[in-house]
């Protein structure tokens, strides 16, 4: 859970504040499991060579996707596949660029759906 949301929940000192924190929590891509645990909802958009590609709901601009796996934790622009955050070796970056060319329309549709 993001630090900002944890602070909002901890600082809620009224019913209204608690409701606002709960609204933020449930509209921010989280779900509450029956046992009370939080689950962050994300959409798996694809896989390539052991790497998983995700888009998170209601994520911050610019439109981007996340790569996880093989020691990689990075995000890339949907528009041009530029690396926005993280590090990645040139071989994997080339693989992601190849995948991006084929999947850009799907990435744009998924981002719009989850916005």
MOPAC internal coordinates of N, CA, C and O (Angstrom, degrees):
PM7 1SCF
backbone

  N    0.0000 0     0.00 0     0.00 0    0    0    0
  C    1.4334 1     0.00 0     0.00 0    1    0    0
  C    1.5245 1   107.94 1     0.00 0    2    1    0
  O    1.2310 1   119.87 1   -45.58 1    3    2    1
  N    1.3228 1   117.85 1   134.42 1    3    2    1
  C    1.4660 1   120.09 1  -179.52 1    5    3    2
  C    1.5299 1   111.80 1   -60.16 1    6    5    3
  O    1.2310 1   120.62 1   -32.84 1    7    6    5
  N    1.3358 1   116.41 1   147.16 1    7    6    5
  C    1.4648 1   121.70 1  -179.95 1    9    7    6
  C    1.5216 1   111.43 1   -56.09 1   10    9    7
  O    1.2310 1   120.52 1   139.36 1   11   10    9
  N    1.3255 1   116.62 1   -40.64 1   11   10    9
  C    1.4661 1   121.82 1  -178.91 1   13   11   10
  C    1.5356 1   110.84 1   -58.82 1   14   13   11
  O    1.2310 1   120.27 1   137.59 1   15   14   13
  N    1.3249 1   117.08 1   -42.41 1   15   14   13
  C    1.4591 1   121.43 1   179.78 1   17   15   14
  C    1.5276 1   110.73 1   -70.98 1   18   17   15
  O    1.2310 1   119.98 1   140.65 1   19   18   17
  N    1.3255 1   117.65 1   -39.35 1   19   18   17
  C    1.4672 1   120.71 1   176.57 1   21   19   18
  C    1.5254 1   110.49 1   -59.80 1   22   21   19
  O    1.2310 1   120.72 1   137.95 1   23   22   21
  N    1.3399 1   116.23 1   -42.05 1   23   22   21
  C    1.4664 1   120.54 1   179.33 1   25   23   22
  C    1.5212 1   110.31 1   -65.39 1   26   25   23
  O    1.2310 1   120.05 1   137.16 1   27   26   25
  N    1.3299 1   117.50 1   -42.84 1   27   26   25
  C    1.4637 1   120.96 1   179.47 1   29   27   26
  C    1.5312 1   110.86 1   -59.67 1   30   29   27
  O    1.2310 1   120.30 1   137.38 1   31   30   29
  N    1.3249 1   117.02 1   -42.62 1   31   30   29
  C    1.4670 1   121.42 1   179.38 1   33   31   30
  C    1.5286 1   110.15 1   -67.09 1   34   33   31
  O    1.2310 1   120.23 1   134.43 1   35   34   33
  N    1.3261 1   117.17 1   -45.57 1   35   34   33
  C    1.4666 1   121.09 1  -178.80 1   37   35   34
  C    1.5250 1   111.75 1   -64.66 1   38   37   35
  O    1.2310 1   120.21 1   145.74 1   39   38   37
  N    1.3358 1   117.21 1   -34.26 1   39   38   37
  C    1.4643 1   121.50 1  -176.91 1   41   39   38
  C    1.5250 1   113.53 1   -84.85 1   42   41   39
  O    1.2310 1   119.80 1   172.36 1   43   42   41
  N    1.3232 1   117.98 1    -7.64 1   43   42   41
  C    1.4684 1   120.61 1  -178.52 1   45   43   42
  C    1.5297 1   109.10 1   -65.10 1   46   45   43
  O    1.2310 1   120.83 1   -64.80 1   47   46   45
  N    1.3351 1   116.02 1   115.20 1   47   46   45
  C    1.4660 1   119.96 1  -176.30 1   49   47   46
  C    1.5233 1   112.73 1  -115.68 1   50   49   47
  O    1.2310 1   120.49 1  -172.35 1   51   50   49
  N    1.3230 1   116.67 1     7.65 1   51   50   49
  C    1.4598 1   120.75 1   178.78 1   53   51   50
  C    1.5181 1   108.62 1  -142.46 1   54   53   51
  O    1.2310 1   121.15 1   -11.32 1   55   54   53
  N    1.3182 1   115.40 1   168.68 1   55   54   53
  C    1.4647 1   119.52 1   176.58 1   57   55   54
  C    1.5239 1   109.43 1   -60.76 1   58   57   55
  O    1.2310 1   120.49 1   137.67 1   59   58   57
  N    1.3361 1   116.67 1   -42.33 1   59   58   57
  C    1.4649 1   120.58 1   179.89 1   61   59   58
  C    1.5275 1   111.24 1   -62.20 1   62   61   59
  O    1.2310 1   120.75 1   137.58 1   63   62   61
  N    1.3305 1   116.18 1   -42.42 1   63   62   61
  C    1.4612 1   120.13 1   178.10 1   65   63   62
  C    1.5141 1   111.92 1   -64.44 1   66   65   63
  O    1.2310 1   120.74 1   140.05 1   67   66   65
  N    1.3243 1   116.18 1   -39.95 1   67   66   65
  C    1.4708 1   120.54 1   177.58 1   69   67   66
  C    1.5180 1   111.07 1   -65.90 1   70   69   67
  O    1.2310 1   120.55 1   139.08 1   71   70   69
  N    1.3416 1   116.56 1   -40.92 1   71   70   69
  C    1.4682 1   120.03 1   177.79 1   73   71   70
  C    1.5243 1   111.40 1   -64.46 1   74   73   71
  O    1.2310 1   120.35 1   139.79 1   75   74   73
  N    1.3350 1   116.93 1   -40.21 1   75   74   73
  C    1.4663 1   120.40 1   178.27 1   77   75   74
  C    1.5297 1   110.51 1   -63.43 1   78   77   75
  O    1.2310 1   120.49 1   138.11 1   79   78   77
  N    1.3296 1   116.68 1   -41.89 1   79   78   77
  C    1.4691 1   120.40 1   178.57 1   81   79   78
  C    1.5218 1   110.55 1   -64.99 1   82   81   79
  O    1.2310 1   120.40 1   138.57 1   83   82   81
  N    1.3390 1   116.84 1   -41.43 1   83   82   81
  C    1.4636 1   120.72 1   178.45 1   85   83   82
  C    1.5238 1   111.08 1   -64.25 1   86   85   83
  O    1.2310 1   120.18 1   138.00 1   87   86   85
  N    1.3262 1   117.26 1   -42.00 1   87   86   85
  C    1.4681 1   121.53 1   177.67 1   89   87   86
  C    1.5281 1   110.12 1   -60.45 1   90   89   87
  O    1.2310 1   120.58 1   134.38 1   91   90   89
  N    1.3264 1   116.49 1   -45.62 1   91   90   89
  C    1.4644 1   121.24 1   178.33 1   93   91   90
  C    1.5275 1   110.34 1   -60.22 1   94   93   91
  O    1.2310 1   121.02 1   137.52 1   95   94   93
  N    1.3161 1   115.66 1   -42.48 1   95   94   93
  C    1.4618 1   121.22 1  -179.31 1   97   95   94
  C    1.5237 1   111.07 1   -62.67 1   98   97   95
  O    1.2310 1   120.41 1   129.38 1   99   98   97
  N    1.3228 1   116.82 1   -50.62 1   99   98   97
  C    1.4642 1   120.58 1  -174.70 1  101   99   98
  C    1.5253 1   112.92 1   -76.52 1  102  101   99
  O    1.2310 1   119.49 1   157.94 1  103  102  101
  N    1.3365 1   118.57 1   -22.06 1  103  102  101
  C    1.4620 1   119.95 1   177.87 1  105  103  102
  C    1.5189 1   111.60 1   -94.20 1  106  105  103
  O    1.2310 1   120.07 1   179.42 1  107  106  105
  N    1.3222 1   117.47 1    -0.58 1  107  106  105
  C    1.4516 1   121.26 1  -176.46 1  109  107  106
  C    1.5117 1   114.40 1  -102.39 1  110  109  107
  O    1.2310 1   120.41 1  -160.80 1  111  110  109
  N    1.3254 1   116.83 1    19.20 1  111  110  109
  C    1.4505 1   119.06 1   176.96 1  113  111  110
  C    1.5113 1   114.59 1    94.05 1  114  113  111
  O    1.2310 1   120.04 1  -168.06 1  115  114  113
  N    1.3251 1   117.52 1    11.94 1  115  114  113
  C    1.4584 1   121.36 1   178.33 1  117  115  114
  C    1.5207 1   110.28 1  -105.65 1  118  117  115
  O    1.2310 1   120.96 1   -26.61 1  119  118  117
  N    1.3073 1   115.76 1   153.39 1  119  118  117
  C    1.4483 1   122.87 1   173.17 1  121  119  118
  C    1.5245 1   106.31 1  -132.21 1  122  121  119
  O    1.2310 1   120.48 1   -30.59 1  123  122  121
  N    1.3114 1   116.69 1   149.41 1  123  122  121
  C    1.4563 1   121.01 1   178.20 1  125  123  122
  C    1.5243 1   107.89 1  -103.04 1  126  125  123
  O    1.2310 1   120.61 1   -58.83 1  127  126  125
  N    1.3184 1   116.45 1   121.17 1  127  126  125
  C    1.4556 1   121.63 1   178.64 1  129  127  126
  C    1.5272 1   109.89 1   -75.38 1  130  129  127
  O    1.2310 1   119.71 1   -19.80 1  131  130  129
  N    1.3364 1   118.16 1   160.20 1  131  130  129
  C    1.4714 1   120.68 1  -179.16 1  133  131  130
  C    1.5285 1   114.13 1   -54.55 1  134  133  131
  O    1.2310 1   120.01 1   151.06 1  135  134  133
  N    1.3237 1   117.58 1   -28.94 1  135  134  133
  C    1.4707 1   119.90 1   179.76 1  137  135  134
  C    1.5297 1   112.62 1   -83.98 1  138  137  135
  O    1.2310 1   120.40 1  -178.16 1  139  138  137
  N    1.3466 1   116.84 1     1.84 1  139  138  137
  C    1.4578 1   121.19 1   178.07 1  141  139  138
  C    1.5119 1   114.46 1    94.33 1  142  141  139
  O    1.2310 1   119.62 1   171.35 1  143  142  141
  N    1.3239 1   118.33 1    -8.65 1  143  142  141
  C    1.4613 1   121.12 1   177.95 1  145  143  142
  C    1.5235 1   110.23 1   -70.38 1  146  145  143
  O    1.2310 1   121.25 1   -29.59 1  147  146  145
  N    1.3359 1   115.21 1   150.41 1  147  146  145
  C    1.4571 1   120.68 1   175.88 1  149  147  146
  C    1.5147 1   109.69 1   -90.99 1  150  149  147
  O    1.2310 1   121.24 1   -37.72 1  151  150  149
  N    1.3085 1   115.24 1   142.28 1  151  150  149
  C    1.4565 1   121.56 1   177.56 1  153  151  150
  C    1.5156 1   107.57 1  -127.91 1  154  153  151
  O    1.2310 1   120.37 1   -56.41 1  155  154  153
  N    1.3331 1   116.90 1   123.59 1  155  154  153
  C    1.4593 1   121.42 1   178.68 1  157  155  154
  C    1.5182 1   108.75 1   -85.54 1  158  157  155
  O    1.2310 1   120.99 1   -58.47 1  159  158  157
  N    1.3184 1   115.72 1   121.53 1  159  158  157
  C    1.4580 1   121.65 1  -177.68 1  161  159  158
  C    1.5266 1   108.58 1   -84.15 1  162  161  159
  O    1.2310 1   120.68 1   -49.96 1  163  162  161
  N    1.3016 1   116.30 1   130.04 1  163  162  161
  C    1.4586 1   121.77 1   175.15 1  165  163  162
  C    1.5130 1   107.03 1  -142.09 1  166  165  163
  O    1.2310 1   120.69 1   -21.64 1  167  166  165
  N    1.3023 1   116.29 1   158.36 1  167  166  165
  C    1.4570 1   119.54 1  -179.53 1  169  167  166
  C    1.5235 1   109.75 1  -111.26 1  170  169  167
  O    1.2310 1   121.41 1   -55.71 1  171  170  169
  N    1.3200 1   114.91 1   124.29 1  171  170  169
  C    1.4588 1   120.81 1   174.57 1  173  171  170
  C    1.5213 1   107.28 1   -76.31 1  174  173  171
  O    1.2310 1   120.65 1   -61.47 1  175  174  173
  N    1.3206 1   116.37 1   118.53 1  175  174  173
  C    1.4592 1   121.66 1  -177.08 1  177  175  174
  C    1.5198 1   110.81 1   -95.12 1  178  177  175
  O    1.2310 1   120.36 1   150.89 1  179  178  177
  N    1.3231 1   116.92 1   -29.11 1  179  178  177
  C    1.4547 1   119.62 1  -179.86 1  181  179  178
  C    1.5119 1   111.88 1  -177.65 1  182  181  179
  O    1.2310 1   122.02 1    -4.98 1  183  182  181
  N    1.3063 1   113.73 1   175.02 1  183  182  181
  C    1.4689 1   122.12 1   175.26 1  185  183  182
  C    1.5278 1   107.18 1  -138.39 1  186  185  183
  O    1.2310 1   121.65 1   -37.27 1  187  186  185
  N    1.3093 1   114.45 1   142.73 1  187  186  185
  C    1.4514 1   119.12 1   175.96 1  189  187  186
  C    1.5279 1   108.23 1  -148.20 1  190  189  187
  O    1.2310 1   120.93 1   -58.10 1  191  190  189
  N    1.3155 1   115.84 1   121.90 1  191  190  189
  C    1.4594 1   122.31 1   175.36 1  193  191  190
  C    1.5326 1   113.06 1    49.27 1  194  193  191
  O    1.2310 1   120.22 1  -133.41 1  195  194  193
  N    1.3292 1   117.19 1    46.59 1  195  194  193
  C    1.4534 1   121.53 1   177.93 1  197  195  194
  C    1.5143 1   115.30 1    82.27 1  198  197  195
  O    1.2310 1   119.94 1  -179.37 1  199  198  197
  N    1.3249 1   117.73 1     0.63 1  199  198  197
  C    1.4582 1   121.70 1   178.35 1  201  199  198
  C    1.5254 1   109.04 1  -101.42 1  202  201  199
  O    1.2310 1   120.27 1   -42.15 1  203  202  201
  N    1.3242 1   117.10 1   137.85 1  203  202  201
  C    1.4597 1   122.01 1   177.34 1  205  203  202
  C    1.5205 1   108.72 1  -102.20 1  206  205  203
  O    1.2310 1   120.81 1   -40.46 1  207  206  205
  N    1.3296 1   116.05 1   139.54 1  207  206  205
  C    1.4588 1   122.46 1  -176.51 1  209  207  206
  C    1.5226 1   108.06 1  -117.70 1  210  209  207
  O    1.2310 1   120.83 1   -57.48 1  211  210  209
  N    1.3406 1   116.03 1   122.52 1  211  210  209
  C    1.4569 1   122.25 1  -175.20 1  213  211  210
  C    1.5210 1   111.76 1  -125.07 1  214  213  211
  O    1.2310 1   121.54 1   -25.80 1  215  214  213
  N    1.3284 1   114.66 1   154.20 1  215  214  213
  C    1.4601 1   122.50 1   164.90 1  217  215  214
  C    1.5221 1   105.99 1  -125.53 1  218  217  215
  O    1.2310 1   120.92 1   -45.79 1  219  218  217
  N    1.3318 1   115.84 1   134.21 1  219  218  217
  C    1.4600 1   121.50 1  -179.76 1  221  219  218
  C    1.5223 1   109.32 1   -97.80 1  222  221  219
  O    1.2310 1   120.17 1   -37.14 1  223  222  221
  N    1.3333 1   117.27 1   142.86 1  223  222  221
  C    1.4679 1   119.84 1   179.54 1  225  223  222
  C    1.5249 1   111.62 1   -69.33 1  226  225  223
  O    1.2310 1   121.56 1   -34.78 1  227  226  225
  N    1.3258 1   114.63 1   145.22 1  227  226  225
  C    1.4660 1   122.40 1   175.74 1  229  227  226
  C    1.5282 1   111.82 1    52.46 1  230  229  227
  O    1.2310 1   120.57 1  -143.91 1  231  230  229
  N    1.3244 1   116.51 1    36.09 1  231  230  229
  C    1.4632 1   121.21 1  -179.81 1  233  231  230
  C    1.5303 1   109.04 1   -78.48 1  234  233  231
  O    1.2310 1   120.77 1   -18.75 1  235  234  233
  N    1.3123 1   116.13 1   161.25 1  235  234  233
  C    1.4649 1   123.08 1  -178.14 1  237  235  234
  C    1.5244 1   111.24 1   -69.35 1  238  237  235
  O    1.2310 1   120.14 1   -27.36 1  239  238  237
  N    1.3498 1   117.35 1   152.64 1  239  238  237
  C    1.4637 1   120.11 1   174.18 1  241  239  238
  C    1.5260 1   109.82 1   -72.90 1  242  241  239
  O    1.2310 1   119.58 1   -15.54 1  243  242  241
  N    1.3264 1   118.41 1   164.46 1  243  242  241
  C    1.4602 1   127.52 1    -3.29 1  245  243  242
  C    1.5269 1   110.47 1   -74.09 1  246  245  243
  O    1.2310 1   120.28 1   -17.43 1  247  246  245
  N    1.3361 1   117.06 1   162.57 1  247  246  245
  C    1.4695 1   119.79 1   177.14 1  249  247  246
  C    1.5332 1   110.35 1   -53.63 1  250  249  247
  O    1.2310 1   120.88 1   -50.17 1  251  250  249
  N    1.3321 1   115.92 1   129.83 1  251  250  249
  C    1.4622 1   120.25 1  -175.36 1  253  251  250
  C    1.5213 1   110.48 1  -153.89 1  254  253  251
  O    1.2310 1   121.43 1   -12.33 1  255  254  253
  N    1.3178 1   114.87 1   167.67 1  255  254  253
  C    1.4607 1   121.36 1   176.37 1  257  255  254
  C    1.5222 1   108.50 1  -130.45 1  258  257  255
  O    1.2310 1   121.59 1   -22.04 1  259  258  257
  N    1.3172 1   114.57 1   157.96 1  259  258  257
  C    1.4598 1   121.86 1  -176.12 1  261  259  258
  C    1.5219 1   110.14 1  -111.45 1  262  261  259
  O    1.2310 1   120.89 1   -38.65 1  263  262  261
  N    1.3170 1   115.91 1   141.35 1  263  262  261
  C    1.4630 1   123.17 1   176.27 1  265  263  262
  C    1.5223 1   107.78 1  -114.51 1  266  265  263
  O    1.2310 1   120.87 1   -50.97 1  267  266  265
  N    1.3424 1   115.94 1   129.03 1  267  266  265
  C    1.4595 1   121.75 1   177.65 1  269  267  266
  C    1.5264 1   108.78 1  -132.13 1  270  269  267
  O    1.2310 1   120.72 1   -37.58 1  271  270  269
  N    1.3178 1   116.23 1   142.42 1  271  270  269
  C    1.4553 1   120.87 1   175.56 1  273  271  270
  C    1.5102 1   111.71 1   126.20 1  274  273  271
  O    1.2310 1   120.89 1   -24.64 1  275  274  273
  N    1.3225 1   115.90 1   155.36 1  275  274  273
  C    1.4562 1   120.46 1   177.78 1  277  275  274
  C    1.5138 1   113.53 1    57.89 1  278  277  275
  O    1.2310 1   120.31 1  -147.90 1  279  278  277
  N    1.3363 1   117.02 1    32.10 1  279  278  277
  C    1.4567 1   120.42 1  -178.73 1  281  279  278
  C    1.5156 1   113.91 1    78.49 1  282  281  279
  O    1.2310 1   119.96 1  -172.03 1  283  282  281
  N    1.3299 1   117.69 1     7.97 1  283  282  281
  C    1.4634 1   122.27 1  -178.36 1  285  283  282
  C    1.5207 1   109.44 1  -104.82 1  286  285  283
  O    1.2310 1   121.15 1   -46.06 1  287  286  285
  N    1.3156 1   115.40 1   133.94 1  287  286  285
  C    1.4604 1   123.48 1   173.18 1  289  287  286
  C    1.5228 1   104.96 1  -140.93 1  290  289  287
  O    1.2310 1   120.67 1   -85.65 1  291  290  289
  N    1.3323 1   116.32 1    94.35 1  291  290  289
  C    1.4560 1   120.74 1  -172.64 1  293  291  290
  C    1.5201 1   110.06 1  -144.09 1  294  293  291
  O    1.2310 1   121.05 1   -18.61 1  295  294  293
  N    1.3257 1   115.59 1   161.39 1  295  294  293
  C    1.4604 1   120.06 1   174.61 1  297  295  294
  C    1.5248 1   109.34 1  -129.35 1  298  297  295
  O    1.2310 1   121.77 1   -30.14 1  299  298  297
  N    1.3472 1   114.21 1   149.86 1  299  298  297
  C    1.4570 1   122.47 1  -173.99 1  301  299  298
  C    1.5176 1   110.18 1  -133.96 1  302  301  299
  O    1.2310 1   120.79 1   -31.72 1  303  302  301
  N    1.3143 1   116.09 1   148.28 1  303  302  301
  C    1.4573 1   122.43 1   176.31 1  305  303  302
  C    1.5259 1   110.39 1   -67.73 1  306  305  303
  O    1.2310 1   120.52 1   -44.96 1  307  306  305
  N    1.3328 1   116.62 1   135.04 1  307  306  305
  C    1.4599 1   119.89 1   175.44 1  309  307  306
  C    1.5239 1   109.87 1   -69.03 1  310  309  307
  O    1.2310 1   120.14 1   145.64 1  311  310  309
  N    1.3204 1   117.34 1   -34.36 1  311  310  309
  C    1.4612 1   120.96 1  -176.42 1  313  311  310
  C    1.5269 1   112.78 1   -63.17 1  314  313  311
  O    1.2310 1   120.18 1   129.99 1  315  314  313
  N    1.3398 1   117.26 1   -50.01 1  315  314  313
  C    1.4649 1   119.05 1  -172.27 1  317  315  314
  C    1.5296 1   114.47 1  -133.12 1  318  317  315
  O    1.2310 1   120.25 1  -173.91 1  319  318  317
  N    1.3295 1   117.12 1     6.09 1  319  318  317
  C    1.4660 1   123.11 1   177.90 1  321  319  318
  C    1.5264 1   113.12 1    65.55 1  322  321  319
  O    1.2310 1   120.22 1  -158.52 1  323  322  321
  N    1.3262 1   117.19 1    21.48 1  323  322  321
  C    1.4621 1   119.59 1   174.77 1  325  323  322
  C    1.5254 1   109.29 1   -70.13 1  326  325  323
  O    1.2310 1   120.69 1   -36.67 1  327  326  325
  N    1.3202 1   116.28 1   143.33 1  327  326  325
  C    1.4585 1   122.19 1   176.64 1  329  327  326
  C    1.5270 1   108.45 1   -69.52 1  330  329  327
  O    1.2310 1   120.38 1   -56.89 1  331  330  329
  N    1.3329 1   116.87 1   123.11 1  331  330  329
  C    1.4621 1   121.84 1   179.87 1  333  331  330
  C    1.5196 1   112.01 1   -99.18 1  334  333  331
  O    1.2310 1   120.69 1   144.74 1  335  334  333
  N    1.3261 1   116.29 1   -35.26 1  335  334  333
  C    1.4648 1   120.31 1  -176.05 1  337  335  334
  C    1.5200 1   108.91 1  -155.18 1  338  337  335
  O    1.2310 1   120.94 1   -36.88 1  339  338  337
  N    1.3231 1   115.80 1   143.12 1  339  338  337
  C    1.4531 1   120.58 1   178.52 1  341  339  338
  C    1.5168 1   111.67 1    98.07 1  342  341  339
  O    1.2310 1   121.35 1     4.84 1  343  342  341
  N    1.3132 1   115.02 1  -175.16 1  343  342  341
  C    1.4610 1   121.15 1   177.52 1  345  343  342
  C    1.5196 1   108.31 1  -131.39 1  346  345  343
  O    1.2310 1   121.61 1   -29.32 1  347  346  345
  N    1.3179 1   114.52 1   150.68 1  347  346  345
  C    1.4609 1   120.58 1  -179.23 1  349  347  346
  C    1.5218 1   107.60 1  -154.52 1  350  349  347
  O    1.2310 1   120.60 1   -37.65 1  351  350  349
  N    1.3159 1   116.45 1   142.35 1  351  350  349
  C    1.4621 1   118.73 1  -179.84 1  353  351  350
  C    1.5352 1   109.68 1   -75.83 1  354  353  351
  O    1.2310 1   120.13 1   -21.48 1  355  354  353
  N    1.3275 1   117.36 1   158.52 1  355  354  353
  C    1.4646 1   120.94 1  -176.20 1  357  355  354
  C    1.5314 1   113.68 1   -58.08 1  358  357  355
  O    1.2310 1   119.76 1   144.12 1  359  358  357
  N    1.3239 1   118.07 1   -35.88 1  359  358  357
  C    1.4645 1   120.54 1   179.79 1  361  359  358
  C    1.5244 1   110.98 1   -62.58 1  362  361  359
  O    1.2310 1   120.57 1   130.85 1  363  362  361
  N    1.3396 1   116.52 1   -49.15 1  363  362  361
  C    1.4576 1   120.23 1   178.93 1  365  363  362
  C    1.5305 1   111.41 1   -66.52 1  366  365  363
  O    1.2310 1   120.36 1   143.47 1  367  366  365
  N    1.3284 1   116.92 1   -36.53 1  367  366  365
  C    1.4668 1   119.36 1   179.01 1  369  367  366
  C    1.5301 1   110.06 1   -63.53 1  370  369  367
  O    1.2310 1   120.22 1   139.65 1  371  370  369
  N    1.3069 1   117.19 1   -40.35 1  371  370  369
  C    1.4655 1   120.38 1   176.20 1  373  371  370
  C    1.5188 1   111.86 1   -62.45 1  374  373  371
  O    1.2310 1   120.70 1   140.13 1  375  374  373
  N    1.3195 1   116.26 1   -39.87 1  375  374  373
  C    1.4596 1   121.36 1   177.84 1  377  375  374
  C    1.5307 1   110.65 1   -63.64 1  378  377  375
  O    1.2310 1   120.58 1   136.33 1  379  378  377
  N    1.3286 1   116.50 1   -43.67 1  379  378  377
  C    1.4665 1   120.59 1   178.28 1  381  379  378
  C    1.5243 1   110.10 1   -64.91 1  382  381  379
  O    1.2310 1   119.59 1   139.37 1  383  382  381
  N    1.3214 1   118.39 1   -40.63 1  383  382  381
  C    1.4788 1   120.70 1   178.02 1  385  383  382
  C    1.5329 1   110.57 1   -62.13 1  386  385  383
  O    1.2310 1   120.39 1   138.22 1  387  386  385
  N    1.3193 1   116.87 1   -41.78 1  387  386  385
  C    1.4677 1   120.29 1   177.62 1  389  387  386
  C    1.5280 1   109.99 1   -60.60 1  390  389  387
  O    1.2310 1   120.69 1   131.92 1  391  390  389
  N    1.3480 1   116.29 1   -48.08 1  391  390  389
  C    1.4605 1   120.69 1   179.76 1  393  391  390
  C    1.5276 1   110.76 1   -61.63 1  394  393  391
  O    1.2310 1   120.40 1   137.67 1  395  394  393
  N    1.3326 1   116.84 1   -42.33 1  395  394  393
  C    1.4652 1   122.63 1  -178.69 1  397  395  394
  C    1.5257 1   111.32 1   -58.62 1  398  397  395
  O    1.2310 1   120.00 1   138.02 1  399  398  397
  N    1.3278 1   117.60 1   -41.98 1  399  398  397
  C    1.4810 1   120.27 1   179.74 1  401  399  398
  C    1.5226 1   110.94 1   -57.70 1  402  401  399
  O    1.2310 1   120.71 1   140.95 1  403  402  401
  N    1.3266 1   116.25 1   -39.05 1  403  402  401
  C    1.4639 1   120.72 1  -178.47 1  405  403  402
  C    1.5338 1   112.71 1   -79.80 1  406  405  403
  O    1.2310 1   119.99 1   154.47 1  407  406  405
  N    1.3224 1   117.62 1   -25.53 1  407  406  405
  C    1.4653 1   121.32 1  -170.32 1  409  407  406
  C    1.5279 1   114.40 1  -114.61 1  410  409  407
  O    1.2310 1   119.59 1  -172.14 1  411  410  409
  N    1.3240 1   118.39 1     7.86 1  411  410  409
  C    1.4631 1   119.80 1  -174.51 1  413  411  410
  C    1.5320 1   112.41 1   -58.70 1  414  413  411
  O    1.2310 1   119.83 1   138.00 1  415  414  413
  N    1.3193 1   117.94 1   -42.00 1  415  414  413
  C    1.4720 1   120.30 1   179.76 1  417  415  414
  C    1.5300 1   110.41 1   -62.48 1  418  417  415
  O    1.2310 1   120.28 1   137.73 1  419  418  417
  N    1.3248 1   117.07 1   -42.27 1  419  418  417
  C    1.4700 1   120.79 1   178.44 1  421  419  418
  C    1.5239 1   110.43 1   -63.98 1  422  421  419
  O    1.2310 1   120.01 1   139.60 1  423  422  421
  N    1.3217 1   117.59 1   -40.40 1  423  422  421
  C    1.4593 1   121.31 1   177.87 1  425  423  422
  C    1.5269 1   110.66 1   -61.41 1  426  425  423
  O    1.2310 1   120.34 1   134.61 1  427  426  425
  N    1.3359 1   116.95 1   -45.39 1  427  426  425
  C    1.4636 1   120.93 1  -179.97 1  429  427  426
  C    1.5249 1   111.24 1   -63.17 1  430  429  427
  O    1.2310 1   120.22 1   137.11 1  431  430  429
  N    1.3286 1   117.18 1   -42.89 1  431  430  429
  C    1.4698 1   121.23 1   178.78 1  433  431  430
  C    1.5272 1   110.97 1   -63.43 1  434  433  431
  O    1.2310 1   120.44 1   136.80 1  435  434  433
  N    1.3212 1   116.76 1   -43.20 1  435  434  433
  C    1.4629 1   120.69 1  -178.85 1  437  435  434
  C    1.5206 1   110.57 1   -66.30 1  438  437  435
  O    1.2310 1   120.16 1   136.97 1  439  438  437
  N    1.3368 1   117.31 1   -43.03 1  439  438  437
  C    1.4684 1   120.59 1   178.31 1  441  439  438
  C    1.5346 1   109.73 1   -59.14 1  442  441  439
  O    1.2310 1   120.16 1   133.50 1  443  442  441
  N    1.3364 1   117.29 1   -46.50 1  443  442  441
  C    1.4707 1   121.17 1  -179.43 1  445  443  442
  C    1.5296 1   111.08 1   -62.49 1  446  445  443
  O    1.2310 1   120.34 1   140.04 1  447  446  445
  N    1.3168 1   116.95 1   -39.96 1  447  446  445
  C    1.4647 1   121.52 1  -179.35 1  449  447  446
  C    1.5293 1   111.44 1   -65.15 1  450  449  447
  O    1.2310 1   120.20 1   142.61 1  451  450  449
  N    1.3302 1   117.23 1   -37.39 1  451  450  449
  C    1.4610 1   121.69 1  -175.50 1  453  451  450
  C    1.5255 1   113.58 1   -90.71 1  454  453  451
  O    1.2310 1   120.26 1   173.56 1  455  454  453
  N    1.3330 1   117.12 1    -6.44 1  455  454  453
  C    1.4801 1   120.81 1  -177.63 1  457  455  454
  C    1.5145 1   112.07 1   -68.48 1  458  457  455
  O    1.2310 1   120.10 1   180.00 1  459  458  457

